[in-house]
Amino acid sequence: MGSSGVSSAVLVILNILNVVFGLALTAASIWFFIELQNVTSLRNQNHYLLDYKVYWPQAIPWIFLFSGIFVLMVSLCGFVGAKKQSRSIVLVYAIFQVIALVVLIIATIISLVFADSSHTDQFVADTIWDAYNNMKGDRSVEAAFGVVEKRYQCCGAGGPRDYKNWRENFPPSCCDTYSHGWSTGEYIIDCDITNKLPNERLGCAEVASHYARTAIKVFSAAAVFTALIGIVNLVVALLLSKSLKKRKPMDVSVTAQNEFESKKVLL
């Protein structure tokens, strides 16, 4: 196997890693969007009829979704170039790989500088508080907010004291340690106002903000690692292009020599 063959094999392996991280970014972005949508849908929508502003936690899943899909498309180009050992395709792949690196770097900077900030905490807190206030007069919202409390293992918007002002007992979701919001079965949980478990839980605004900030950091770390793999990909692609350029004149001369030998035999 020549140098071009080795470079092609390495390029295929590196692009497999790129595909894995591209799929991970895409899937995680969709998951983050769904989680955020599940919470924002509990708000009183009348409060946001004239609010056309896009907040960073809402923009982040779209930014990384685009980044992940673009990485997947670039990796497909890399597979084709490595398989066919076509210098033109490899050069096109190298150009798109540079663009992918820029996209990933920009996404990471936006995520860490703008999204991983107090703006996200404020957005999440406002959303949770609005959902909490909205659920007081809406049974369906109350049940959905209970699912949020189960999954995040939290109680109330700012803490368990929120319920002490208007309820005799905590909702069962504040004491649920089993379902985490996934169980659809019915079971009885004693959640008295003096119960130690709910009184020690944090408010959902704080817990949700922590999870959102953690998810943003994970997105950024995955993007950085994908960019590092992309840099190695770019180097290997350029080496493959160089080896293919050297091989081409040799292949042409060998073909011409074979044709000349064939003509000699015919004569």
Secondary structure, DSSP 8 states (H G I E B T S, - for coil): --HHHHHHHHHHHHHHHHHHHHHHHHHHHHHHHHHHHHHHTTS-GGGGTT-----HHHHHHHHHHHHHHHHHHHHHHHHHHHHHT-HHHHHHHHHHHHHHHHHHHHHHHHIIIIISSHHHHHHHHHHHHHHHHHHTT-HHHHHHHHHHHHHHT--SSS-THHHHTT-SS--GGGT--S-TT---S-------TT-HHHHHS--HHHHHHHHHHHHHHHHHHHHHHHHHHHHHHHHHHHHHHHHHHHHHHHHHHHHHHHHHHHHHHH-
